[in-house]
Amino acid sequence: MTLDVSESPVCNQPTNPCAFEEISPSDRDLYEVPDGLYVGIGGALSVIGEGEGDEHVVTFQNVPSGTFLRIRVRRVTPASTCSNIIALYS
């Protein structure tokens, strides 16, 4: 599944996080599922959502730099072209 979020105002609202962690795309799950992600340098963001199987990869296309995404993911896959990704925890 591919979604274009370049024009979505909902995706640019911060999640009021209390903790942060810089993450890199990987074939491994995150240690903890974040409440959202901040994308420092935009591009395509490929993720596997919380509770989803490895085959259920969703790619958000055209994520602008400086975007907050209120999504709960267990993995940011290596297919992502975004960088400077920060996990946000409440």
DRENTI-736513 format. One record per atom (N, C-alpha, C): residue in three letters; residue number from 1; atom name; x, y, z. Coordinates in Angstrom, 3 decimals, always signed. Example, Ala and Ser with C-alpha at 12.3 -4.5 7.8 and 13.67 -1.06 7.14 Angstrom:
<sites>
+------+-----+------+----------+----------+----------+
| code | pos | site |       px |       py |       pz |
+------+-----+------+----------+----------+----------+
|  ALA |   1 |    N |  +13.190 |   -5.690 |   +7.800 |
|  ALA |   1 |   CA |  +12.300 |   -4.500 |   +7.800 |
|  ALA |   1 |    C |  +13.200 |   -3.300 |   +7.800 |
|  SER |   2 |    N |  +12.850 |   -2.250 |   +7.080 |
|  SER |   2 |   CA |  +13.670 |   -1.060 |   +7.140 |
|  SER |   2 |    C |  +12.900 |   +0.030 |   +7.870 |
+------+-----+------+----------+----------+----------+
</sites>
This chain:
<sites>
+------+-----+------+----------+----------+----------+
| code | pos | site |       px |       py |       pz |
+------+-----+------+----------+----------+----------+
|  MET |   1 |    N |   +0.848 |   -1.168 |   +0.000 |
|  MET |   1 |   CA |   +0.000 |   +0.000 |   +0.000 |
|  MET |   1 |    C |   +0.896 |   +1.234 |   +0.000 |
|  THR |   2 |    N |   +0.541 |   +2.247 |   -0.776 |
|  THR |   2 |   CA |   +1.305 |   +3.483 |   -0.853 |
|  THR |   2 |    C |   +0.374 |   +4.663 |   -0.621 |
|  LEU |   3 |    N |   +0.799 |   +5.576 |   +0.247 |
|  LEU |   3 |   CA |   +0.019 |   +6.764 |   +0.555 |
|  LEU |   3 |    C |   +0.863 |   +7.997 |   +0.308 |
|  ASP |   4 |    N |   +0.277 |   +9.054 |   -0.242 |
|  ASP |   4 |   CA |   +0.964 |  +10.321 |   -0.469 |
|  ASP |   4 |    C |   +0.511 |  +11.292 |   +0.612 |
|  VAL |   5 |    N |   +1.438 |  +11.688 |   +1.490 |
|  VAL |   5 |   CA |   +1.069 |  +12.555 |   +2.609 |
|  VAL |   5 |    C |   +1.581 |  +13.979 |   +2.436 |
|  SER |   6 |    N |   +2.047 |  +14.325 |   +1.250 |
|  SER |   6 |   CA |   +2.661 |  +15.636 |   +1.060 |
|  SER |   6 |    C |   +1.683 |  +16.787 |   +1.265 |
|  GLU |   7 |    N |   +0.389 |  +16.562 |   +1.134 |
|  GLU |   7 |   CA |   -0.593 |  +17.632 |   +1.284 |
|  GLU |   7 |    C |   -1.504 |  +17.440 |   +2.492 |
|  SER |   8 |    N |   -1.153 |  +16.534 |   +3.395 |
|  SER |   8 |   CA |   -2.035 |  +16.218 |   +4.518 |
|  SER |   8 |    C |   -1.728 |  +17.080 |   +5.742 |
|  PRO |   9 |    N |   -2.664 |  +17.982 |   +6.147 |
|  PRO |   9 |   CA |   -2.416 |  +18.814 |   +7.327 |
|  PRO |   9 |    C |   -2.406 |  +18.018 |   +8.626 |
|  VAL |  10 |    N |   -3.093 |  +16.897 |   +8.699 |
|  VAL |  10 |   CA |   -3.151 |  +16.098 |   +9.922 |
|  VAL |  10 |    C |   -1.782 |  +15.551 |  +10.291 |
|  CYS |  11 |    N |   -0.961 |  +15.271 |   +9.303 |
|  CYS |  11 |   CA |   +0.336 |  +14.649 |   +9.558 |
|  CYS |  11 |    C |   +1.372 |  +15.624 |  +10.093 |
|  ASN |  12 |    N |   +1.060 |  +16.889 |  +10.187 |
|  ASN |  12 |   CA |   +2.039 |  +17.863 |  +10.657 |
|  ASN |  12 |    C |   +1.762 |  +18.359 |  +12.070 |
|  GLN |  13 |    N |   +0.987 |  +17.611 |  +12.824 |
|  GLN |  13 |   CA |   +0.690 |  +17.992 |  +14.202 |
|  GLN |  13 |    C |   +1.555 |  +17.181 |  +15.162 |
|  PRO |  14 |    N |   +2.293 |  +17.832 |  +16.084 |
|  PRO |  14 |   CA |   +3.126 |  +17.086 |  +17.018 |
|  PRO |  14 |    C |   +2.284 |  +16.247 |  +17.967 |
|  THR |  15 |    N |   +2.897 |  +15.235 |  +18.560 |
|  THR |  15 |   CA |   +2.185 |  +14.305 |  +19.440 |
|  THR |  15 |    C |   +2.425 |  +14.592 |  +20.918 |
|  ASN |  16 |    N |   +3.030 |  +15.722 |  +21.271 |
|  ASN |  16 |   CA |   +3.351 |  +16.074 |  +22.650 |
|  ASN |  16 |    C |   +4.162 |  +14.978 |  +23.339 |
|  PRO |  17 |    N |   +5.312 |  +14.638 |  +22.769 |
|  PRO |  17 |   CA |   +6.100 |  +13.540 |  +23.327 |
|  PRO |  17 |    C |   +6.809 |  +13.914 |  +24.614 |
|  CYS |  18 |    N |   +7.135 |  +12.901 |  +25.405 |
|  CYS |  18 |   CA |   +7.909 |  +13.077 |  +26.629 |
|  CYS |  18 |    C |   +9.315 |  +12.509 |  +26.486 |
|  ALA |  19 |    N |   +9.509 |  +11.610 |  +25.520 |
|  ALA |  19 |   CA |  +10.814 |  +10.997 |  +25.277 |
|  ALA |  19 |    C |  +11.033 |  +10.875 |  +23.782 |
|  PHE |  20 |    N |  +12.310 |  +10.852 |  +23.387 |
|  PHE |  20 |   CA |  +12.671 |  +10.812 |  +21.980 |
|  PHE |  20 |    C |  +13.779 |   +9.792 |  +21.767 |
|  GLU |  21 |    N |  +13.856 |   +9.264 |  +20.542 |
|  GLU |  21 |   CA |  +14.944 |   +8.357 |  +20.204 |
|  GLU |  21 |    C |  +15.155 |   +8.429 |  +18.703 |
|  GLU |  22 |    N |  +16.386 |   +8.697 |  +18.283 |
|  GLU |  22 |   CA |  +16.683 |   +8.685 |  +16.856 |
|  GLU |  22 |    C |  +16.729 |   +7.238 |  +16.386 |
|  ILE |  23 |    N |  +16.070 |   +6.964 |  +15.272 |
|  ILE |  23 |   CA |  +16.038 |   +5.598 |  +14.753 |
|  ILE |  23 |    C |  +16.493 |   +5.586 |  +13.298 |
|  SER |  24 |    N |  +16.933 |   +4.433 |  +12.866 |
|  SER |  24 |   CA |  +17.345 |   +4.228 |  +11.477 |
|  SER |  24 |    C |  +16.519 |   +3.098 |  +10.888 |
|  PRO |  25 |    N |  +16.228 |   +3.165 |   +9.590 |
|  PRO |  25 |   CA |  +15.535 |   +2.049 |   +8.953 |
|  PRO |  25 |    C |  +16.316 |   +0.749 |   +9.166 |
|  SER |  26 |    N |  +15.574 |   -0.338 |   +9.432 |
|  SER |  26 |   CA |  +16.215 |   -1.599 |   +9.771 |
|  SER |  26 |    C |  +15.286 |   -2.769 |   +9.473 |
|  ASP |  27 |    N |  +15.874 |   -3.966 |   +9.407 |
|  ASP |  27 |   CA |  +15.081 |   -5.188 |   +9.282 |
|  ASP |  27 |    C |  +14.610 |   -5.678 |  +10.641 |
|  ARG |  28 |    N |  +14.954 |   -4.969 |  +11.693 |
|  ARG |  28 |   CA |  +14.574 |   -5.363 |  +13.054 |
|  ARG |  28 |    C |  +13.485 |   -4.454 |  +13.603 |
|  ASP |  29 |    N |  +12.688 |   -5.019 |  +14.503 |
|  ASP |  29 |   CA |  +11.655 |   -4.233 |  +15.177 |
|  ASP |  29 |    C |  +12.289 |   -3.216 |  +16.118 |
|  LEU |  30 |    N |  +11.566 |   -2.129 |  +16.347 |
|  LEU |  30 |   CA |  +11.989 |   -1.158 |  +17.350 |
|  LEU |  30 |    C |  +11.870 |   -1.786 |  +18.732 |
|  TYR |  31 |    N |  +12.667 |   -1.330 |  +19.666 |
|  TYR |  31 |   CA |  +12.624 |   -1.857 |  +21.030 |
|  TYR |  31 |    C |  +11.258 |   -1.629 |  +21.659 |
|  GLU |  32 |    N |  +10.697 |   -0.457 |  +21.386 |
|  GLU |  32 |   CA |   +9.377 |   -0.076 |  +21.915 |
|  GLU |  32 |    C |   +8.596 |   +0.604 |  +20.793 |
|  VAL |  33 |    N |   +7.283 |   +0.385 |  +20.741 |
|  VAL |  33 |   CA |   +6.449 |   +1.011 |  +19.706 |
|  VAL |  33 |    C |   +6.236 |   +2.482 |  +20.077 |
|  PRO |  34 |    N |   +6.658 |   +3.405 |  +19.196 |
|  PRO |  34 |   CA |   +6.479 |   +4.829 |  +19.494 |
|  PRO |  34 |    C |   +5.040 |   +5.290 |  +19.247 |
|  ASP |  35 |    N |   +4.719 |   +6.448 |  +19.798 |
|  ASP |  35 |   CA |   +3.407 |   +7.057 |  +19.579 |
|  ASP |  35 |    C |   +3.367 |   +7.846 |  +18.271 |
|  GLY |  36 |    N |   +4.517 |   +8.096 |  +17.696 |
|  GLY |  36 |   CA |   +4.597 |   +8.816 |  +16.438 |
|  GLY |  36 |    C |   +6.036 |   +8.911 |  +15.982 |
|  LEU |  37 |    N |   +6.208 |   +9.459 |  +14.790 |
|  LEU |  37 |   CA |   +7.532 |   +9.647 |  +14.214 |
|  LEU |  37 |    C |   +7.684 |  +11.071 |  +13.725 |
|  TYR |  38 |    N |   +8.888 |  +11.590 |  +13.848 |
|  TYR |  38 |   CA |   +9.256 |  +12.867 |  +13.238 |
|  TYR |  38 |    C |  +10.220 |  +12.545 |  +12.110 |
|  VAL |  39 |    N |   +9.964 |  +13.082 |  +10.927 |
|  VAL |  39 |   CA |  +10.829 |  +12.863 |   +9.770 |
|  VAL |  39 |    C |  +11.604 |  +14.149 |   +9.515 |
|  GLY |  40 |    N |  +12.914 |  +14.111 |   +9.743 |
|  GLY |  40 |   CA |  +13.749 |  +15.296 |   +9.556 |
|  GLY |  40 |    C |  +13.994 |  +15.610 |   +8.089 |
|  ILE |  41 |    N |  +14.374 |  +14.592 |   +7.332 |
|  ILE |  41 |   CA |  +14.605 |  +14.753 |   +5.894 |
|  ILE |  41 |    C |  +13.616 |  +13.852 |   +5.172 |
|  GLY |  42 |    N |  +12.776 |  +14.454 |   +4.372 |
|  GLY |  42 |   CA |  +11.653 |  +13.755 |   +3.763 |
|  GLY |  42 |    C |  +12.007 |  +12.790 |   +2.654 |
|  GLY |  43 |    N |  +10.981 |  +12.090 |   +2.212 |
|  GLY |  43 |   CA |  +11.100 |  +11.089 |   +1.159 |
|  GLY |  43 |    C |  +10.013 |  +10.058 |   +1.339 |
|  ALA |  44 |    N |  +10.331 |   +8.814 |   +1.034 |
|  ALA |  44 |   CA |   +9.387 |   +7.707 |   +1.232 |
|  ALA |  44 |    C |   +9.664 |   +7.069 |   +2.594 |
|  LEU |  45 |    N |   +8.603 |   +6.779 |   +3.323 |
|  LEU |  45 |   CA |   +8.729 |   +6.146 |   +4.636 |
|  LEU |  45 |    C |   +7.969 |   +4.826 |   +4.593 |
|  SER |  46 |    N |   +8.705 |   +3.724 |   +4.643 |
|  SER |  46 |   CA |   +8.107 |   +2.386 |   +4.622 |
|  SER |  46 |    C |   +8.119 |   +1.819 |   +6.031 |
|  VAL |  47 |    N |   +6.943 |   +1.423 |   +6.492 |
|  VAL |  47 |   CA |   +6.801 |   +0.975 |   +7.878 |
|  VAL |  47 |    C |   +5.937 |   -0.279 |   +7.970 |
|  ILE |  48 |    N |   +6.080 |   -0.953 |   +9.100 |
|  ILE |  48 |   CA |   +5.177 |   -2.035 |   +9.475 |
|  ILE |  48 |    C |   +4.502 |   -1.586 |  +10.759 |
|  GLY |  49 |    N |   +3.185 |   -1.537 |  +10.743 |
|  GLY |  49 |   CA |   +2.425 |   -1.032 |  +11.878 |
|  GLY |  49 |    C |   +2.426 |   -1.979 |  +13.065 |
|  GLU |  50 |    N |   +2.095 |   -1.420 |  +14.203 |
|  GLU |  50 |   CA |   +1.966 |   -2.204 |  +15.431 |
|  GLU |  50 |    C |   +0.926 |   -3.304 |  +15.210 |
|  GLY |  51 |    N |   +1.277 |   -4.528 |  +15.532 |
|  GLY |  51 |   CA |   +0.357 |   -5.636 |  +15.405 |
|  GLY |  51 |    C |   +0.235 |   -6.220 |  +14.006 |
|  GLU |  52 |    N |   +0.996 |   -5.719 |  +13.049 |
|  GLU |  52 |   CA |   +0.934 |   -6.205 |  +11.670 |
|  GLU |  52 |    C |   +2.043 |   -7.217 |  +11.407 |
|  GLY |  53 |    N |   +1.824 |   -8.108 |  +10.439 |
|  GLY |  53 |   CA |   +2.819 |   -9.086 |  +10.045 |
|  GLY |  53 |    C |   +3.894 |   -8.476 |   +9.166 |
|  ASP |  54 |    N |   +5.003 |   -9.206 |   +9.009 |
|  ASP |  54 |   CA |   +6.126 |   -8.711 |   +8.217 |
|  ASP |  54 |    C |   +5.750 |   -8.408 |   +6.767 |
|  GLU |  55 |    N |   +4.739 |   -9.074 |   +6.252 |
|  GLU |  55 |   CA |   +4.352 |   -8.868 |   +4.856 |
|  GLU |  55 |    C |   +3.504 |   -7.610 |   +4.660 |
|  HIS |  56 |    N |   +3.083 |   -6.975 |   +5.741 |
|  HIS |  56 |   CA |   +2.189 |   -5.811 |   +5.668 |
|  HIS |  56 |    C |   +3.000 |   -4.514 |   +5.762 |
|  VAL |  57 |    N |   +3.700 |   -4.184 |   +4.687 |
|  VAL |  57 |   CA |   +4.502 |   -2.960 |   +4.633 |
|  VAL |  57 |    C |   +3.670 |   -1.862 |   +3.978 |
|  VAL |  58 |    N |   +3.610 |   -0.713 |   +4.618 |
|  VAL |  58 |   CA |   +2.919 |   +0.456 |   +4.070 |
|  VAL |  58 |    C |   +3.967 |   +1.520 |   +3.796 |
|  THR |  59 |    N |   +3.907 |   +2.113 |   +2.605 |
|  THR |  59 |   CA |   +4.859 |   +3.162 |   +2.240 |
|  THR |  59 |    C |   +4.137 |   +4.492 |   +2.116 |
|  PHE |  60 |    N |   +4.568 |   +5.455 |   +2.910 |
|  PHE |  60 |   CA |   +4.071 |   +6.830 |   +2.823 |
|  PHE |  60 |    C |   +5.000 |   +7.550 |   +1.845 |
|  GLN |  61 |    N |   +4.479 |   +7.944 |   +0.698 |
|  GLN |  61 |   CA |   +5.281 |   +8.624 |   -0.323 |
|  GLN |  61 |    C |   +5.281 |  +10.131 |   -0.090 |
|  ASN |  62 |    N |   +6.363 |  +10.770 |   -0.490 |
|  ASN |  62 |   CA |   +6.473 |  +12.244 |   -0.473 |
|  ASN |  62 |    C |   +6.255 |  +12.847 |   +0.907 |
|  VAL |  63 |    N |   +6.785 |  +12.220 |   +1.933 |
|  VAL |  63 |   CA |   +6.692 |  +12.786 |   +3.283 |
|  VAL |  63 |    C |   +7.615 |  +14.008 |   +3.305 |
|  PRO |  64 |    N |   +7.080 |  +15.195 |   +3.581 |
|  PRO |  64 |   CA |   +7.923 |  +16.397 |   +3.595 |
|  PRO |  64 |    C |   +8.888 |  +16.407 |   +4.785 |
|  SER |  65 |    N |  +10.005 |  +17.072 |   +4.623 |
|  SER |  65 |   CA |  +10.934 |  +17.266 |   +5.729 |
|  SER |  65 |    C |  +10.222 |  +18.019 |   +6.851 |
|  GLY |  66 |    N |  +10.506 |  +17.642 |   +8.087 |
|  GLY |  66 |   CA |   +9.909 |  +18.313 |   +9.238 |
|  GLY |  66 |    C |   +8.501 |  +17.865 |   +9.563 |
|  THR |  67 |    N |   +8.123 |  +16.668 |   +9.149 |
|  THR |  67 |   CA |   +6.763 |  +16.163 |   +9.347 |
|  THR |  67 |    C |   +6.663 |  +15.305 |  +10.602 |
|  PHE |  68 |    N |   +5.596 |  +15.525 |  +11.386 |
|  PHE |  68 |   CA |   +5.232 |  +14.641 |  +12.488 |
|  PHE |  68 |    C |   +4.137 |  +13.698 |  +11.984 |
|  LEU |  69 |    N |   +4.333 |  +12.406 |  +12.172 |
|  LEU |  69 |   CA |   +3.325 |  +11.419 |  +11.787 |
|  LEU |  69 |    C |   +2.828 |  +10.722 |  +13.046 |
|  ARG |  70 |    N |   +1.540 |  +10.814 |  +13.307 |
|  ARG |  70 |   CA |   +0.951 |  +10.127 |  +14.471 |
|  ARG |  70 |    C |   +0.600 |   +8.702 |  +14.068 |
|  ILE |  71 |    N |   +1.637 |   +7.878 |  +13.960 |
|  ILE |  71 |   CA |   +1.457 |   +6.478 |  +13.590 |
|  ILE |  71 |    C |   +2.244 |   +5.613 |  +14.560 |
|  ARG |  72 |    N |   +1.689 |   +4.454 |  +14.900 |
|  ARG |  72 |   CA |   +2.355 |   +3.507 |  +15.805 |
|  ARG |  72 |    C |   +2.906 |   +2.378 |  +14.941 |
|  VAL |  73 |    N |   +4.221 |   +2.316 |  +14.869 |
|  VAL |  73 |   CA |   +4.880 |   +1.327 |  +14.019 |
|  VAL |  73 |    C |   +5.837 |   +0.485 |  +14.841 |
|  ARG |  74 |    N |   +6.004 |   -0.757 |  +14.402 |
|  ARG |  74 |   CA |   +6.984 |   -1.613 |  +15.084 |
|  ARG |  74 |    C |   +8.296 |   -1.662 |  +14.328 |
|  ARG |  75 |    N |   +8.278 |   -1.189 |  +13.048 |
|  ARG |  75 |   CA |   +9.510 |   -1.213 |  +12.261 |
|  ARG |  75 |    C |   +9.460 |   -0.142 |  +11.176 |
|  VAL |  76 |    N |  +10.600 |   +0.506 |  +10.946 |
|  VAL |  76 |   CA |  +10.815 |   +1.367 |   +9.789 |
|  VAL |  76 |    C |  +11.747 |   +0.572 |   +8.881 |
|  THR |  77 |    N |  +11.273 |   +0.199 |   +7.708 |
|  THR |  77 |   CA |  +12.016 |   -0.737 |   +6.861 |
|  THR |  77 |    C |  +13.133 |   -0.046 |   +6.075 |
|  PRO |  78 |    N |  +14.123 |   -0.826 |   +5.626 |
|  PRO |  78 |   CA |  +15.230 |   -0.270 |   +4.842 |
|  PRO |  78 |    C |  +14.811 |   +0.321 |   +3.494 |
|  ALA |  79 |    N |  +13.587 |   +0.044 |   +3.040 |
|  ALA |  79 |   CA |  +13.107 |   +0.630 |   +1.792 |
|  ALA |  79 |    C |  +12.841 |   +2.130 |   +1.930 |
|  SER |  80 |    N |  +12.853 |   +2.647 |   +3.153 |
|  SER |  80 |   CA |  +12.608 |   +4.076 |   +3.398 |
|  SER |  80 |    C |  +13.743 |   +4.919 |   +2.835 |
|  THR |  81 |    N |  +13.368 |   +6.063 |   +2.242 |
|  THR |  81 |   CA |  +14.380 |   +7.018 |   +1.785 |
|  THR |  81 |    C |  +14.464 |   +8.222 |   +2.713 |
|  CYS |  82 |    N |  +13.571 |   +8.331 |   +3.675 |
|  CYS |  82 |   CA |  +13.613 |   +9.391 |   +4.678 |
|  CYS |  82 |    C |  +14.825 |   +9.174 |   +5.596 |
|  SER |  83 |    N |  +15.268 |  +10.235 |   +6.221 |
|  SER |  83 |   CA |  +16.343 |  +10.113 |   +7.211 |
|  SER |  83 |    C |  +16.117 |  +11.101 |   +8.344 |
|  ASN |  84 |    N |  +16.994 |  +11.036 |   +9.327 |
|  ASN |  84 |   CA |  +16.839 |  +11.848 |  +10.545 |
|  ASN |  84 |    C |  +15.463 |  +11.609 |  +11.157 |
|  ILE |  85 |    N |  +15.126 |  +10.329 |  +11.335 |
|  ILE |  85 |   CA |  +13.830 |   +9.923 |  +11.860 |
|  ILE |  85 |    C |  +13.942 |   +9.819 |  +13.381 |
|  ILE |  86 |    N |  +12.986 |  +10.400 |  +14.077 |
|  ILE |  86 |   CA |  +12.983 |  +10.385 |  +15.534 |
|  ILE |  86 |    C |  +11.667 |   +9.754 |  +16.003 |
|  ALA |  87 |    N |  +11.797 |   +8.739 |  +16.859 |
|  ALA |  87 |   CA |  +10.623 |   +8.117 |  +17.475 |
|  ALA |  87 |    C |  +10.195 |   +8.978 |  +18.653 |
|  LEU |  88 |    N |   +8.889 |   +9.172 |  +18.793 |
|  LEU |  88 |   CA |   +8.310 |  +10.010 |  +19.862 |
|  LEU |  88 |    C |   +7.497 |   +9.136 |  +20.810 |
|  TYR |  89 |    N |   +7.801 |   +9.232 |  +22.091 |
|  TYR |  89 |   CA |   +7.109 |   +8.421 |  +23.107 |
|  TYR |  89 |    C |   +6.440 |   +9.345 |  +24.118 |
|  SER |  90 |    N |   +5.261 |   +8.937 |  +24.589 |
|  SER |  90 |   CA |   +4.586 |   +9.751 |  +25.621 |
|  SER |  90 |    C |   +4.695 |   +9.095 |  +26.970 |
+------+-----+------+----------+----------+----------+
</sites>
